[in-house]
Amino acid sequence: MKKRTKKINKTPEEKNPATKNSIHHEDLALKTAAQYFGEELMPLLGIQGVVNYIAPTETVILEARQMYQDFNYVRKDGAWIHLEFESDSITKEDLKRFREYEAATSRIHHVEVITYVICSSKVKHPRTILKEGINVYQVKVVRLKGKNSDQLFKRLKENAEQGLKPTKADLVSLLLTPLMSGRLRIEERIIKSLNILQNSRELITEVERE
């Protein structure tokens, strides 16, 4: 019997090693020019700025870490909605973190990602744009400035006195009370919300309650 051999399509570099060496030498020549003649090379390429010194080109990162996003939804068109909840001001570091979340999620899942930051009513002028180099990163901010936790608790109390149960939308609103305006301290809002949730077991599942 004749032994069958698998046909393997070789790349042009594999067929002709000289081609590979030629590409390597061209690449090396360009890198050498960039290394020693940056001051002259940049104006020649139309790149603005004055070279000060050569920066490292090899960045080695070895780490294992969890990137915990607050929540993600998948829209019907396939894009992802990324939610982040912030009880204080949005900092530059926050925006860098959100951008990293988006980049990693988009690359791994091959989807478009839009980040919405749900802000406390106390945040008057939230930062939404991060500019670095020629890149501009932007998030959409949702401020709960028009929501008052005192009014929500009052309405739910009056409904309970009339024998009316809170709706599922009411229970979701309770989760956002720490970010709303109101006279009660955040700790008091959380306790009141938990009490209402515990008394509304028939409206939500065990998983939802957790």
C-alpha positions as CSV (number, residue, x, y, z in Angstrom):
1,M,0.0,0.0,0.0
2,K,1.2,3.5,-0.8
3,K,1.4,5.8,2.2
4,R,-0.7,8.9,1.7
5,T,0.9,12.2,2.7
6,K,-1.0,15.2,3.8
7,K,-0.5,18.2,1.4
8,I,0.5,21.3,3.3
9,N,0.2,24.7,1.7
10,K,3.4,26.5,2.5
11,T,3.7,30.3,2.9
12,P,5.8,32.3,0.4
13,E,8.4,32.6,3.2
14,E,8.5,28.8,3.7
15,K,8.8,28.2,0.0
16,N,11.6,30.7,-0.4
17,P,13.7,31.3,2.8
18,A,15.4,34.2,1.1
19,T,12.0,36.0,1.0
20,K,11.7,35.6,4.8
21,N,15.2,36.8,5.4
22,S,14.6,39.8,3.1
23,I,11.5,40.8,5.1
24,H,13.4,40.4,8.3
25,H,16.2,42.6,7.1
26,E,13.9,45.3,5.9
27,D,12.1,45.3,9.2
28,L,15.4,45.4,11.1
29,A,16.6,48.3,8.9
30,L,13.4,50.3,9.7
31,K,13.7,49.6,13.4
32,T,17.3,50.7,13.4
33,A,16.5,53.9,11.6
34,A,13.7,54.6,14.1
35,Q,16.1,53.9,17.0
36,Y,19.0,56.1,15.8
37,F,17.4,58.7,13.6
38,G,14.1,59.5,15.4
39,E,14.7,63.2,15.4
40,E,15.1,63.2,11.6
41,L,12.6,60.4,10.9
42,M,9.6,61.9,12.6
43,P,9.5,65.1,10.5
44,L,10.0,63.0,7.4
45,L,6.9,60.9,8.2
46,G,4.9,64.0,9.1
47,I,4.7,63.1,12.8
48,Q,4.5,66.0,15.1
49,G,6.5,66.4,18.3
50,V,10.2,66.5,19.3
51,V,11.9,63.2,20.3
52,N,13.3,63.3,23.8
53,Y,14.5,59.8,24.3
54,I,13.7,56.2,23.2
55,A,11.0,54.4,25.2
56,P,10.9,50.6,25.8
57,T,9.2,48.6,23.1
58,E,8.8,45.3,25.0
59,T,6.1,45.3,27.6
60,V,5.8,42.1,29.5
61,I,2.7,41.7,31.7
62,L,2.1,38.5,33.6
63,E,-0.9,38.6,35.8
64,A,-4.1,36.8,36.6
65,R,-6.9,39.0,37.8
66,Q,-10.7,39.2,37.8
67,M,-12.3,42.2,35.9
68,Y,-15.6,42.6,37.8
69,Q,-18.1,44.7,35.9
70,D,-21.2,45.8,37.7
71,F,-23.6,44.5,35.0
72,N,-24.0,43.7,31.3
73,Y,-27.1,43.3,29.1
74,V,-27.2,42.1,25.5
75,R,-29.4,44.1,23.2
76,K,-31.5,42.6,20.4
77,D,-29.0,44.0,17.9
78,G,-26.2,42.2,19.6
79,A,-24.5,45.1,21.2
80,W,-23.8,45.0,25.0
81,I,-24.9,47.5,27.5
82,H,-22.4,47.8,30.4
83,L,-23.7,49.4,33.6
84,E,-21.5,50.8,36.3
85,F,-22.9,52.3,39.5
86,E,-20.9,55.2,41.1
87,S,-21.9,56.7,44.5
88,D,-19.3,59.4,44.2
89,S,-17.5,61.4,41.5
90,I,-16.3,59.8,38.3
91,T,-12.5,60.0,38.3
92,K,-10.0,59.7,35.5
93,E,-9.0,56.3,36.9
94,D,-12.6,55.2,36.8
95,L,-12.8,56.1,33.1
96,K,-9.5,54.2,32.4
97,R,-11.0,51.2,34.2
98,F,-14.3,51.3,32.2
99,R,-12.3,51.6,29.0
100,E,-10.3,48.5,29.9
101,Y,-13.5,46.7,30.6
102,E,-15.0,47.6,27.2
103,A,-11.8,46.8,25.3
104,A,-11.5,43.3,26.9
105,T,-15.2,42.5,26.6
106,S,-15.3,43.7,22.9
107,R,-12.2,41.7,22.0
108,I,-13.2,38.5,23.7
109,H,-16.9,38.4,22.7
110,H,-16.6,40.3,19.4
111,V,-19.3,42.8,20.3
112,E,-19.9,46.5,20.6
113,V,-20.0,47.8,24.1
114,I,-21.6,51.0,25.4
115,T,-21.0,51.9,29.1
116,Y,-23.6,53.7,31.1
117,V,-22.6,55.1,34.5
118,I,-25.4,55.4,37.0
119,C,-24.4,58.3,39.3
120,S,-25.5,59.6,42.6
121,S,-27.6,62.8,42.7
122,K,-24.7,64.3,44.7
123,V,-22.5,64.3,41.6
124,K,-23.1,67.7,40.0
125,H,-20.6,67.7,37.1
126,P,-19.7,64.1,36.2
127,R,-16.7,63.4,34.1
128,T,-17.7,61.6,30.9
129,I,-14.7,61.9,28.5
130,L,-11.2,60.6,28.7
131,K,-8.7,62.1,26.2
132,E,-5.3,60.5,25.8
133,G,-3.2,61.1,22.8
134,I,-5.4,61.1,19.7
135,N,-7.9,58.8,21.4
136,V,-11.2,59.9,23.0
137,Y,-13.2,57.5,25.2
138,Q,-16.7,58.4,26.4
139,V,-19.3,57.0,28.6
140,K,-23.0,57.9,29.0
141,V,-24.0,59.2,32.4
142,V,-27.4,58.7,34.1
143,R,-27.9,60.9,37.1
144,L,-30.8,60.2,39.5
145,K,-31.1,63.9,40.3
146,G,-34.9,63.8,39.7
147,K,-35.5,60.8,42.0
148,N,-36.3,61.3,45.7
149,S,-36.0,58.3,48.0
150,D,-38.2,60.0,50.7
151,Q,-41.1,60.3,48.2
152,L,-40.7,56.7,47.1
153,F,-40.7,55.4,50.7
154,K,-43.7,57.6,51.5
155,R,-45.7,56.3,48.5
156,L,-44.9,52.7,49.3
157,K,-46.0,53.2,52.9
158,E,-49.3,54.8,51.9
159,N,-49.9,52.0,49.4
160,A,-49.2,49.4,52.1
161,E,-51.7,51.1,54.5
162,Q,-54.3,50.7,51.8
163,G,-53.4,47.0,51.3
164,L,-51.6,47.6,48.0
165,K,-48.6,45.5,47.2
166,P,-45.5,47.2,45.6
167,T,-44.9,46.4,42.0
168,K,-41.7,44.8,40.7
169,A,-40.7,48.2,39.3
170,D,-41.1,49.6,42.8
171,L,-38.7,46.9,44.1
172,V,-36.2,47.8,41.4
173,S,-36.4,51.4,42.4
174,L,-35.6,50.5,46.0
175,L,-32.2,49.1,44.8
176,L,-31.4,52.6,43.5
177,T,-32.4,54.6,46.6
178,P,-28.7,54.9,47.8
179,L,-28.1,57.0,44.6
180,M,-31.2,59.1,44.9
181,S,-31.7,62.4,46.7
182,G,-33.4,62.5,50.1
183,R,-33.0,63.3,53.8
184,L,-32.4,59.8,55.0
185,R,-28.8,58.6,55.4
186,I,-27.8,55.9,52.9
187,E,-27.6,53.3,55.7
188,E,-31.2,54.0,56.6
189,R,-32.4,53.8,53.0
190,I,-30.7,50.4,52.6
191,I,-32.4,49.1,55.8
192,K,-35.8,50.3,54.8
193,S,-35.4,48.9,51.3
194,L,-34.4,45.5,52.7
195,N,-37.4,45.4,55.0
196,I,-39.8,46.1,52.1
197,L,-38.1,43.4,50.0
198,Q,-38.4,40.9,52.8
199,N,-42.1,41.6,53.0
200,S,-42.6,41.2,49.3
201,R,-41.4,37.6,48.9
202,E,-44.3,36.6,46.7
203,L,-43.4,39.1,44.0
204,I,-39.8,38.0,43.4
205,T,-37.9,34.7,43.2
206,E,-35.4,33.6,45.7
207,V,-32.5,34.4,43.3
208,E,-33.9,37.9,42.7
209,R,-34.2,38.5,46.4
210,E,-30.6,37.5,46.9
